[in-house]
Amino acid sequence: MDIDTRRPRARSARILSPLFGMAVTGALLAGCAAPASPTPTVTQTVIASADPAPSSSPSASPSASAADVSPSGIGEVELGTPYDGAVTAAGATPVEACPWLASAEADGYTLILQRPEPSEQDPPVVDLVQVSASPADLEGGSPVGPVTAEGIGVGSRVDQALAAYPDASEIESVGDRRYLAVESQAGAGSVFLTYTAGTDTIWAVTATTLEEPPYESCG
């Protein structure tokens, strides 16, 4: 009877042994599976690396935005629109000695609006809008205020303007006044850059329906 009792125990040991091995194997596999936890980390890293893409949009927007200066006007002042309404919208003040002109001081430049004198239209319309500054207050190459589609404005250098507009036409005015005609559009107007002969700084930018800016608007 003793022999018969030992044999089942031996068989039980053999049966438990594989089960024990499976348990150990499962524990090892579970331990091996633990390194899979970095997978979410990889996913987070991919998401984090994608963050710079949206941040690049704002930096691109300036170059993609519409130009402040065009043959149709400067900023919110459009050529051919009613003069009185444009003066009010721009916050400009009529020039007492020359009622066909209005001006407004901005950050580093002066805005001028002009209507024909005498006016052939009722109500009179804007035929010139200009931004300008004293050449002594400008640092060549650093534009202030509104700029053209090519980034040229008051304070830009003449060589920068010619590089941006290689087909520009140079116009000699009274004395040492010079204009660069850089843009023109049928049915709208033209853009002129003003500088003084012998210098390289643009001190006025004009959009007008006239053939060229007048040497003196109020003289």
C-alpha positions as CSV (number, residue, x, y, z in Angstrom):
1,M,0.0,0.0,0.0
2,D,2.9,2.3,0.7
3,I,4.2,1.9,-2.9
4,D,0.8,2.8,-4.4
5,T,0.7,5.9,-2.2
6,R,4.0,7.3,-3.4
7,R,3.3,6.9,-7.2
8,P,0.3,9.3,-7.3
9,R,2.4,11.9,-5.4
10,A,5.1,11.5,-8.0
11,R,2.6,12.0,-10.8
12,S,1.2,15.0,-9.0
13,A,4.6,16.5,-8.8
14,R,5.0,16.0,-12.5
15,I,1.7,17.6,-13.3
16,L,2.3,20.6,-11.0
17,S,5.8,21.1,-12.5
18,P,4.6,22.3,-15.9
19,L,1.9,24.4,-14.3
20,F,4.5,26.1,-12.2
21,G,6.7,26.6,-15.2
22,M,3.8,28.2,-17.1
23,A,3.3,30.5,-14.2
24,V,6.9,31.5,-14.2
25,T,6.9,31.9,-17.9
26,G,3.8,34.1,-17.7
27,A,5.5,36.2,-15.1
28,L,8.6,36.6,-17.3
29,L,6.5,37.5,-20.3
30,A,4.7,40.0,-18.2
31,G,8.1,41.4,-17.2
32,C,9.2,41.5,-20.8
33,A,6.0,43.2,-21.8
34,A,6.7,46.0,-19.4
35,P,9.1,47.8,-21.7
36,A,6.2,48.3,-24.1
37,S,5.2,51.2,-21.8
38,P,7.4,53.7,-23.7
39,T,5.0,53.4,-26.7
40,P,2.7,56.2,-25.2
41,T,5.9,58.2,-24.7
42,V,6.8,57.9,-28.4
43,T,3.3,59.0,-29.3
44,Q,3.6,62.0,-27.0
45,T,7.0,62.8,-28.6
46,V,5.5,62.8,-32.1
47,I,2.7,65.1,-31.0
48,A,5.1,67.4,-29.3
49,S,7.3,67.7,-32.4
50,A,4.2,68.7,-34.4
51,D,3.6,71.7,-32.2
52,P,6.1,74.0,-34.0
53,A,4.0,73.7,-37.2
54,P,1.1,75.8,-36.0
55,S,3.5,78.3,-34.4
56,S,5.1,78.9,-37.8
57,S,1.8,80.3,-39.2
58,P,1.9,83.6,-37.4
59,S,5.4,84.3,-38.6
60,A,4.4,83.7,-42.1
61,S,1.3,85.8,-42.0
62,P,3.0,89.2,-42.3
63,S,4.6,88.2,-45.6
64,A,1.3,86.8,-46.8
65,S,-0.8,89.8,-45.7
66,A,-2.0,92.5,-48.1
67,A,0.3,95.4,-48.8
68,D,-0.5,98.7,-47.1
69,V,0.5,100.7,-50.2
70,S,-0.9,99.9,-53.6
71,P,-2.0,101.8,-56.8
72,S,-5.5,102.0,-55.2
73,G,-4.5,103.7,-52.1
74,I,-2.7,103.6,-48.8
75,G,-4.0,101.7,-45.7
76,E,-7.7,102.3,-45.4
77,V,-7.7,105.4,-47.6
78,E,-8.7,104.5,-51.2
79,L,-8.4,106.7,-54.2
80,G,-11.7,107.7,-55.7
81,T,-13.6,107.5,-52.5
82,P,-15.5,110.5,-51.1
83,Y,-13.0,112.9,-49.6
84,D,-14.9,114.0,-46.5
85,G,-15.6,110.5,-45.5
86,A,-12.0,109.4,-46.0
87,V,-10.7,112.4,-43.9
88,T,-13.1,111.5,-41.1
89,A,-12.2,107.8,-41.2
90,A,-8.5,108.5,-41.2
91,G,-8.8,110.9,-38.2
92,A,-7.2,113.6,-40.3
93,T,-7.6,117.4,-39.8
94,P,-8.3,119.7,-42.8
95,V,-5.5,122.2,-43.5
96,E,-7.0,125.6,-42.8
97,A,-5.0,127.4,-45.5
98,C,-5.6,124.7,-48.1
99,P,-9.1,123.1,-47.6
100,W,-8.4,120.5,-50.3
101,L,-5.8,118.9,-48.0
102,A,-6.0,117.1,-44.7
103,S,-3.3,115.7,-42.5
104,A,-2.8,113.3,-39.6
105,E,0.3,112.6,-37.5
106,A,1.1,108.9,-36.9
107,D,3.9,107.1,-35.3
108,G,7.0,108.4,-37.1
109,Y,5.3,109.7,-40.2
110,T,2.6,112.1,-41.5
111,L,-0.5,111.1,-43.5
112,I,-1.8,113.5,-46.2
113,L,-5.1,113.3,-48.1
114,Q,-5.8,115.5,-51.1
115,R,-8.8,116.2,-53.3
116,P,-8.8,118.2,-56.6
117,E,-9.0,122.0,-56.4
118,P,-11.4,122.9,-57.8
119,S,-13.3,119.7,-57.7
120,E,-15.1,118.5,-60.8
121,Q,-17.0,115.9,-58.8
122,D,-19.7,116.2,-56.2
123,P,-18.9,115.0,-53.7
124,P,-15.2,115.5,-54.2
125,V,-13.1,112.4,-54.1
126,V,-9.6,111.5,-52.9
127,D,-7.0,111.8,-55.7
128,L,-3.9,111.5,-53.6
129,V,-2.8,109.9,-50.4
130,Q,0.7,110.2,-49.1
131,V,2.9,109.2,-46.1
132,S,6.1,111.1,-45.5
133,A,8.7,112.0,-42.9
134,S,11.6,114.3,-42.5
135,P,14.7,112.8,-44.0
136,A,16.7,113.8,-40.9
137,D,14.4,111.6,-38.8
138,L,14.9,108.5,-40.9
139,E,17.5,105.7,-40.8
140,G,18.0,104.5,-44.3
141,G,16.9,100.9,-44.8
142,S,14.4,100.8,-41.9
143,P,10.9,101.6,-43.2
144,V,8.3,103.2,-41.0
145,G,4.5,103.2,-41.6
146,P,2.8,101.6,-44.6
147,V,4.9,99.6,-47.1
148,T,4.4,98.3,-50.6
149,A,3.9,94.6,-51.5
150,E,7.7,94.4,-51.8
151,G,8.3,95.9,-48.3
152,I,9.4,99.4,-49.5
153,G,8.3,102.4,-47.5
154,V,9.3,105.7,-45.9
155,G,12.9,105.2,-44.7
156,S,13.8,102.5,-47.3
157,R,16.9,103.1,-49.3
158,V,16.8,103.9,-53.0
159,D,18.9,100.8,-53.9
160,Q,16.4,98.6,-52.0
161,A,13.6,100.1,-54.0
162,L,15.4,99.6,-57.3
163,A,16.2,96.0,-56.3
164,A,12.5,95.4,-55.5
165,Y,11.3,97.2,-58.6
166,P,13.9,96.9,-61.3
167,D,11.5,98.4,-63.9
168,A,10.9,101.5,-61.9
169,S,10.9,104.8,-63.8
170,E,12.9,107.8,-62.4
171,I,11.2,111.1,-62.7
172,E,13.0,114.5,-62.2
173,S,10.9,117.1,-60.5
174,V,11.6,120.6,-59.4
175,G,15.1,121.2,-58.1
176,D,16.6,118.1,-56.6
177,R,13.3,116.3,-56.0
178,R,13.1,112.8,-57.6
179,Y,10.4,110.3,-57.9
180,L,10.5,106.5,-58.6
181,A,7.3,105.3,-60.3
182,V,7.1,101.7,-59.1
183,E,3.5,100.5,-59.6
184,S,0.6,101.4,-61.8
185,Q,-2.9,100.0,-62.3
186,A,-5.4,100.9,-64.9
187,G,-8.6,102.3,-63.4
188,A,-6.8,102.9,-60.1
189,G,-3.6,105.0,-59.8
190,S,0.2,104.8,-59.4
191,V,2.7,104.5,-56.6
192,F,5.6,106.9,-56.4
193,L,8.6,106.9,-54.0
194,T,10.1,110.3,-53.3
195,Y,13.8,111.0,-52.5
196,T,16.3,113.9,-52.8
197,A,19.0,113.7,-55.5
198,G,22.4,112.9,-53.9
199,T,20.8,111.0,-51.0
200,D,19.6,107.4,-50.7
201,T,16.7,107.6,-48.4
202,I,13.0,107.5,-49.5
203,W,11.1,110.1,-47.4
204,A,7.7,109.9,-49.0
205,V,5.4,107.3,-50.6
206,T,2.4,108.4,-52.6
207,A,-0.6,106.8,-54.3
208,T,-2.3,109.0,-56.7
209,T,-4.5,109.2,-59.8
210,L,-2.4,112.2,-61.0
211,E,0.5,111.8,-63.5
212,E,2.9,112.5,-60.6
213,P,2.8,113.9,-57.1
214,P,2.7,117.7,-57.1
215,Y,5.9,119.5,-55.9
216,E,3.8,121.6,-53.5
217,S,0.2,120.8,-52.6
218,C,-0.3,123.9,-50.6
219,G,1.8,126.8,-51.7
